[in-house]
């Protein structure tokens, strides 16, 4: 059985923190010997999760975003935690009218139902990317925080044999 490398950290709740998150994950993917396709998918998914947190969430205490992952040659599990939806985010609060071109994201238990954006919408495809590249993913809320957990394996890689 392959060794699993676990990592947990906090990064600044800024675009610089997003850059740092990708660099850290890239290092851990190389250390774990993760396959190239799964590694590239994990980097893209992490980028989308962090971008969603920065766009729609509140920072954790000390203006940070909490990251955790486990990597191995066959799989990656990513967790991104923020301090919950921002009160002014129209997509996070369905009782408000959604902004033009941005589809609402609704909850069905702990699983999100990702909706297709309008073809001419400039945004709104991040969770479609997460959904398409992962084996499974879920959103949990706990103690005022929101965590998105994503599982990627070689089974999700259409080129894996």
C-alpha positions as CSV (number, residue, x, y, z in Angstrom):
1,X,0.0,0.0,0.0
2,X,1.3,3.5,-0.9
3,X,2.2,5.9,1.7
4,X,-0.2,8.8,2.3
5,X,1.4,12.2,2.9
6,X,-0.9,14.5,5.0
7,X,-0.5,18.2,5.3
8,X,-2.4,21.0,7.0
9,X,-1.8,24.8,7.1
10,X,-3.3,28.2,7.0
11,X,-2.6,30.7,4.2
12,X,-3.5,34.4,3.9
13,X,-7.0,35.0,2.7
14,X,-5.7,36.8,-0.4
15,X,-4.6,36.0,-3.9
16,X,-1.1,35.6,-2.5
17,X,-2.4,32.9,-0.2
18,X,-3.9,31.2,-3.3
19,X,-0.5,31.2,-5.0
20,X,1.1,29.8,-1.9
21,X,-1.6,27.1,-1.6
22,X,-0.8,25.9,-5.2
23,X,2.9,25.9,-4.6
24,X,2.5,23.9,-1.4
25,X,0.2,21.3,-3.0
26,X,2.5,21.0,-6.1
27,X,5.4,20.1,-3.7
28,X,3.3,17.5,-1.8
29,X,2.1,16.0,-5.0
30,X,5.7,15.5,-6.2
31,X,6.7,14.1,-2.8
32,X,3.9,11.6,-2.9
33,X,4.6,10.5,-6.5
34,X,1.0,11.3,-7.5
35,X,0.2,10.6,-11.2
36,X,0.5,13.6,-13.5
37,X,-3.2,13.8,-14.4
38,X,-4.5,13.4,-10.9
39,X,-1.9,16.0,-9.7
40,X,-2.9,18.5,-12.4
41,X,-6.6,17.9,-11.6
42,X,-5.9,18.4,-7.9
43,X,-4.1,21.7,-8.6
44,X,-7.0,23.0,-10.7
45,X,-9.6,21.9,-8.1
46,X,-7.6,23.5,-5.3
47,X,-7.5,26.7,-7.4
48,X,-11.3,26.7,-7.8
49,X,-12.0,26.0,-4.2
50,X,-9.7,28.8,-3.0
51,X,-11.1,31.2,-5.6
52,X,-14.7,30.4,-4.3
53,X,-13.6,31.0,-0.7
54,X,-12.1,34.3,-1.6
55,X,-15.1,35.3,-3.7
56,X,-17.9,34.1,-1.5
57,X,-16.6,33.4,2.0
58,X,-15.2,35.1,5.1
59,X,-11.7,34.5,6.3
60,X,-11.0,32.3,9.3
61,X,-9.5,34.0,12.3
62,X,-6.3,35.9,11.7
63,X,-7.5,36.6,8.1
64,X,-6.6,33.1,6.9
65,X,-7.9,30.2,4.9
66,X,-7.5,26.7,6.3
67,X,-6.1,24.0,3.9
68,X,-5.6,20.3,4.5
69,X,-4.9,17.5,2.1
70,X,-3.7,13.9,1.9
71,X,-1.7,12.8,-1.2
72,X,-0.6,9.4,-2.5
73,X,0.4,8.0,-5.9
74,X,-3.3,7.0,-6.5
75,X,-5.4,9.7,-4.7
76,X,-5.7,13.2,-3.4
77,X,-8.1,14.4,-0.8
78,X,-8.4,18.2,-0.5
79,X,-10.1,20.3,2.2
80,X,-10.6,24.0,2.1
81,X,-12.2,25.7,5.1
82,X,-13.4,29.3,5.4
83,X,-15.5,31.0,8.0
84,X,-18.8,30.6,6.0
85,X,-20.6,32.6,3.3
86,X,-20.1,36.3,3.1
87,X,-23.4,38.1,4.0
88,X,-23.2,40.3,0.8
89,X,-22.7,37.4,-1.5
90,X,-25.9,37.0,-3.6
91,X,-25.0,33.5,-4.7
92,X,-24.6,32.4,-1.1
93,X,-28.0,33.8,0.0
94,X,-30.8,32.4,-2.1
95,X,-33.4,34.7,-0.5
96,X,-31.8,37.6,-2.5
97,X,-32.1,38.0,-6.2
98,X,-29.1,36.5,-8.0
99,X,-26.8,38.7,-9.9
100,X,-27.2,38.7,-13.7
101,X,-25.6,35.6,-15.2
102,X,-24.8,33.9,-11.9
103,X,-26.8,30.7,-11.3
104,X,-27.9,30.0,-7.8
105,X,-26.1,27.1,-6.0
106,X,-28.6,25.2,-3.9
107,X,-27.9,22.6,-1.1
108,X,-29.4,19.1,-1.1
109,X,-28.3,17.8,2.3
110,X,-24.5,18.0,2.4
111,X,-24.2,17.7,-1.4
112,X,-24.4,20.7,-3.7
113,X,-26.4,20.5,-6.9
114,X,-24.2,22.3,-9.4
115,X,-26.2,24.2,-12.1
116,X,-25.1,25.0,-15.6
117,X,-24.5,28.8,-16.1
118,X,-25.9,30.6,-19.1
119,X,-23.6,30.2,-22.1
120,X,-22.7,33.9,-22.1
121,X,-22.2,34.1,-18.4
122,X,-18.6,35.3,-17.6
123,X,-18.4,33.3,-14.4
124,X,-20.0,30.4,-12.6
125,X,-18.1,27.3,-13.9
126,X,-15.8,26.7,-10.9
127,X,-18.0,24.1,-9.2
128,X,-18.7,22.4,-12.5
129,X,-14.9,21.9,-12.9
130,X,-14.7,20.5,-9.3
131,X,-17.6,18.2,-10.0
132,X,-16.3,17.0,-13.3
133,X,-12.7,16.3,-12.1
134,X,-13.5,14.7,-8.8
135,X,-14.8,11.2,-7.7
136,X,-16.9,12.9,-5.1
137,X,-17.1,16.1,-3.1
138,X,-19.1,17.5,-0.2
139,X,-19.7,20.6,1.8
140,X,-20.0,20.6,5.5
141,X,-20.7,23.4,8.0
142,X,-19.4,23.2,11.5
143,X,-18.8,25.8,14.3
144,X,-19.4,28.7,12.0
145,X,-17.1,27.4,9.3
146,X,-17.6,25.8,5.9
147,X,-15.4,23.0,4.6
148,X,-15.4,21.7,1.0
149,X,-13.8,18.2,0.8
150,X,-12.9,16.8,-2.6
151,X,-11.7,13.3,-3.5
152,X,-9.7,12.7,-6.7
153,X,-8.3,9.3,-7.7
154,X,-6.9,7.6,-10.7
155,X,-10.4,6.1,-11.1
156,X,-11.6,9.6,-12.0
157,X,-8.8,9.8,-14.6
158,X,-10.2,8.7,-18.0
159,X,-6.7,7.9,-19.1
160,X,-5.9,5.6,-16.1
161,X,-5.8,2.0,-16.9
